[in-house]
Amino acid sequence: MNRIKNFFWTLQILKDTKGQDLIEYALMAGFVAVAAGAIMPGVSTNISQIFSKISSSMGSAASQGS
């Protein structure tokens, strides 16, 4: 009986698409930032600083969660 519950739970998780939109928007924002950096070299330093701030924030959040 427990195997059947686990099987249906796995199927339910695979069908779940709630977080998919957020990932797609994040990828699009990344692509736009890379394109802007390629087109306007003066902006690339600002974009790099923003991504490094995001990276350090996520790293500190991940270490606090563990």
C-alpha positions as MATLAB code, in Angstrom:
seq = 'MNRIKNFFWTLQILKDTKGQDLIEYALMAGFVAVAAGAIMPGVSTNISQIFSKISSSMGSAASQGS';
ca = [
       0.000    0.000    0.000;
       2.851    2.337    0.812;
       4.401    1.786   -2.622;
       1.152    2.793   -4.299;
       0.995    6.021   -2.294;
       4.601    6.821   -3.200;
       3.873    6.144   -6.859;
       0.890    8.510   -6.928;
       2.836   11.124   -4.969;
       5.623   10.954   -7.564;
       3.117   11.340  -10.403;
       1.598   14.361   -8.705;
       5.011   16.006   -8.286;
       5.885   15.414  -11.944;
       2.629   17.044  -13.087;
       3.148   20.139  -10.919;
       4.131   23.207  -12.994;
       3.604   26.026  -10.490;
       7.256   27.163  -10.359;
       7.850   26.876  -14.082;
       6.855   30.464  -14.923;
       9.254   31.946  -12.391;
      12.174   30.037  -13.885;
      11.228   31.123  -17.397;
      11.046   34.788  -16.368;
      14.429   34.538  -14.622;
      15.986   33.035  -17.745;
      14.517   35.771  -19.914;
      15.851   38.456  -17.569;
      19.278   36.843  -17.767;
      19.190   36.764  -21.557;
      18.141   40.414  -21.710;
      20.972   41.344  -19.339;
      23.536   39.476  -21.440;
      22.249   41.103  -24.626;
      22.324   44.547  -23.022;
      25.880   43.936  -21.865;
      26.929   42.894  -25.350;
      25.293   45.875  -27.026;
      26.247   48.524  -24.467;
      29.675   47.823  -22.921;
      29.267   50.594  -20.333;
      26.280   48.790  -18.860;
      28.089   45.462  -18.528;
      29.944   46.545  -15.366;
      26.659   47.503  -13.701;
      25.075   44.214  -14.743;
      28.072   42.313  -13.387;
      27.762   44.118  -10.040;
      24.053   43.316   -9.828;
      24.625   39.622  -10.537;
      27.434   39.458   -7.965;
      25.159   41.061   -5.344;
      22.432   38.542   -6.145;
      24.930   35.700   -5.960;
      26.254   36.787   -2.562;
      22.700   37.248   -1.219;
      21.681   33.793   -2.377;
      24.861   32.292   -0.960;
      24.289   33.819    2.453;
      20.622   32.749    2.406;
      21.632   29.193    1.507;
      24.177   29.045    4.324;
      21.611   30.314    6.852;
      19.086   27.717    5.737;
      21.438   24.792    6.318;
];
